[in-house]
Amino acid sequence: MGRNPALAAAPVKAEPPPLSTAGNGPPRRYDLGSMIVTRFAPSPNGPLHLGHAYAAVVAHDLARARGGRFLLRIEDIDGERSREELAEKFASDLKWLGLTWGGEAVHQSARLATYAEAAERLKAMGLLYPCHCTRAEVQAAATAMGPDGPVYPGTCRHRAADPAGAAWRLDVGQALEITGPLTWLDEIAGEQAARPDLFGDVVLVRKDAPASYHLAATVDDAADGITLVTRGADLFAATHVHRLLQALLGLPVPTWHHHGLLVEPDGRKLAKRRNAPSLADRRRAGEDGPALADALRAHRFPAGISLASSLHGEP
């Protein structure tokens, strides 16, 4: 199968690395002595708030401090929840904060063929299987808890399930037999032994979307040439799965930087669904965007908001 042209169409990288099969020698790690490339990748299913602003500032400043590039990606494949008009507002919010990025924003919705290609590669390796289990069925049958909740017990792993309308899961045990032990590096936490087994057989192609977060984010970071993946500490464990996918698909291996999260007085992180004040509201109220960005850099937060330390220390 040839490389999908959607990868090469990304305006931020003319020749993204092609997908390949596993077992072609040691991982292609980026040389962090060369160009640093980071990204901010919000989902347009609700307005940006201070938590997003902090994440964007961290990614922007790490790139700028090292003479690198900061990119913007819009993760807009969540069906009807994704709202195109919000993506435009995100750009206005970031500019208001005084943040600039290289090239045009990349939209996941332009990469559906690329995700399909990656899934087909994994199917050809015998690593994906269809699953019709509902969330309630998984919860009822699970005997262990993982980072994302109940661990899927492998109900459909050896069934001859009809692929029509099914989700597609990764046989993690079989995948690890191919790759062997893997590691990944976090700038704060240090080297980590990859433990994708903690998640069980994760969904890579959803019933209601062309790709799961795990598959789309991994393919996107390679296509965009991201060398330093910055994101909140709540996604630390997801990196175990992403490292496995990189090994299976022959993608370059970045370094990660999992930063702390802005949280409310009850310790829960700021969230769109709990009506955290939006950046757009602050902008319309006449607040000074660059001053707000500077306050976030200095860890000066509004009353009631604090920074929860990352898992292994705060940047």
N, C-alpha and C positions, 0 to 999 in steps of 0.2 A: 504493500500500500504506500503510495507517495505521500509526501508531506502536504498537509492541508494548506491551501493558500491563505486561509483566514489567519494563520499564524504570521505569515509574512506581511499581512495587511496592517498589522499594528503600527501606528505612526511613530511610536516611541522606540522601535527597534526594527531595523530593516531586515535582519536575518536572525530570527529567534531560533533557538535550538530545536531540531526536529525531534519528534517522539521516536524512541527506539526500543528495542527489547532489552531485558535485563541480561546480566552476565557478560558485559563487554568490558571488563576490567574495572579498575577502581573508580569511585565517583568523581565526576568533574566538579570539584569545588571551585568557587570563585576566589580569585586572589583579591583579598580585601585591601591589599596595598595599591590596587588599581582603582578604577572608577567605582565609587559607591553609588548604588541606585536604590532608593527607597520608594514606598508608595503609600498613599492613603486610599482606602477602598471602601467607601460607605455604600449602604444599600438604600435606595430611594423609596423606602416604605414608611417614612416618617421624617420630620425635620431634624436637622443636626442640633445637638445641644452641647453643653460644656464638656461632656465626656468625649464627644467626637472632636471638639476643638483641641483638647489636650492631646489626643492621639495624633491629630494632624500636625500639631506643633512639634511633638517629639520626632515624628518621621521627617518633617521638613528640616528641623534644626540639625539632626544627625547627618543628613545629606549635606547641608550647607557647611557645617563645621569641617567636613572632610573633603570639600571641593567636589562633591558629587551631584547627582540629579535626584529630584523629587518629582514623582509622577502621581497623577490622579486617575483612579479607576472606579467606574460605577458598576456595582454588582446588582444588575437589574434583571435577573432571571427568576424572580420569585412570583411569577404569574401576575394576577390582578393586584397583588400588594405593591408591586413596583409601579411608581408613578413618575412619568417622564418629566413632568413639570418640576418635581423636586430636585432632579439632577441638575437642572439649570440654576435652581436656588442654591444648591451646594457650592457651585462655582462662585456665586456672588458672596456667600458666607466666607469662603476661604480668602477671597480677595479683600473682603472687609477686614479680616484678621491680619492682612499684610503678607499672606503666604502666596507664593508663586510656584508654578510647576512647569515642567518641560513638555512641550508638544500639546496635542489635543487630548482630552480625556478619553480613555479607552472604555468601551461599554461591553460588558459580558454578553449582552444580547447579540453582538456582532460575531461572537465566537462559538455559536452553537455547534457548527460543523466540527470545530476543533475538539470540543468535549466529546462529541460522538465518535470521532476518530480515536481518541484516547480510550474510550470505553470498548470500542471494537478491538483494539489491540489487546486489552485485558481479557476480553472474551475469547480471542484466538489463543491466548495462553492457557485457557481453561480455568481462569481465576474468578470469573463472575458467574453468578447463578440467579435466576429469577425468583422473586419472593412475593407472595400475595398476603403475607401476615399483616394484620392491622396493628396499630400501636397498642391497643387494648390486649390483643392476643400475645404480643411480645411481653408486655408487662405481666400477664398472667402466667406465662411459661418460664420467665426468667428466674434463674437461681442465683444470680450475682448482680451487683451494681458496678457500673463503670463510670467514667468521667461524664458521659452524657445521659446517665440514668440506667435503667435495666439493660443488661447485656443480652443481646439476641442469642438464643440458645441453639441456633443452627437448624431450626425446624425444617426449612426447605432446602437445606444444603445438598441432600442426596435424593430429593424428589424430582420426578419428571414433570415439573410445573410448566403450565402454559405461559409463555413469555408475554402474551398480549395483556397489556394493562398492568404489568408487574413492575415492581422496583427491582433493581439489580444490585446484589450484595457482593462484596469482595470476600473470598475465602481467605481469611487472614492467615490461618495456619499453613495452608498450602503456599501462599505467597511468601511467607517467611522461610519455608523450605527452599525456595528458589534464591532468595536474597542472602540468607544467612544473617548473622547479627549485624545490626546497623547502629550508628551513632549520629548525633547531631549536636551543633554547638550553639548555645545561647550566650550572648555577651555578658549577661548578668549572672546566670546560673552555672555557666561552664558547660563542659561536655556532658551529654546525656546519652544513656543507652536507650535506643528506640524501643518502646513497648506498645506497639499497635494492638497487641493481643488484649490489652486492658479494655478495648472497645468492643471486642468480638467482631463479628462479620458486619462491617459498616456498609450502609447504603451509599453507592456511588452514583447511581442513576435513579432519581426519585420517580414515583408514579405520576407526580404532578409538575415535574420540572425536568429539564434536560440534563441536569447534573446536580449533585449535592455540593455543599460548600467545600468538602474535602477535595473532590476532583477538580472543581472549577478553580479554586484558589491555587492549587498546586500547578495546574497547567498554565494559569494566568501569570504566576510569578516567573515561570520559566520563559514564557513568551515575551514578557516585558523586560527580561534581563534583570530582575530584581536580585541584588546581591545581599541586601540586608532587609529581612522581613521584620517590620516593627508592628506590634499589635499588643492588645491588653493581655494581662496575665491569665484572664479567664480562658484564653485560647492556648495556653501553654501545652496542655495534654494533646490537643489536636495535632500538634507538630509531630507526634509519634506516627500518626497515620500519614501525614504528608511526606515524611521522610521515606516511608515504605513505598508510596506511590512514585516518588522520584527515582528510587532504585529500580522499580519495575519498568518504568517508562524511559529510563536512561536520561533523566533530566539533570541539569546542573544543580548542585547543592549550595544554597545560600547559607549565611549565618542568620540567626534570629535574635531579636531583642524584645523581650516581653516586659512591658512596663506596667506600673501600678494603675489602678482604676480610680476614677472619681466616684465617691459613694455618698449616699444620703445619711442622715443621722442614725438610721436603723441599720446601717452597714450594707444595704443593697446598692448595687451600682446604679448610676443614673440611667434611666430608660425612657424611650419614646412612649412606651405603653403606659407609663405612670405620669405622663404629661410633664416631663422635665422641661423647664423654660427653654425655648428654642433660640438659636443664634439669630434667626431672622427677626424674632420679636425684639431682641436686644438691639439689633441693627436699626430697626424702625423706631425704637425709642430714643435713638441718638447716642447710644453708648459708643465709646471710642474703641474700635476693633483692635488696632495695634496695641493699645494700652492693655486690653484684655489679654491678648496673646502674651505680652510681657509679664502680666500677673500670673498667668498659668506657668510660664517658665520659672518664675520665682516661687511657685507653689503657694501663691496667695489666692485663696478661693473665697467665694461668697459665703456668708454665714450659713452654717449647716452642711456645707460640702467639705469633704476632706479627701485626701489621697490615701487609698488603701495600699499598703506596701505590696509590691509584686511578690511572687512566691519565694524568691531567694535574695531579696534586697532591692532597694529602689534606685533607679538610675538618677 
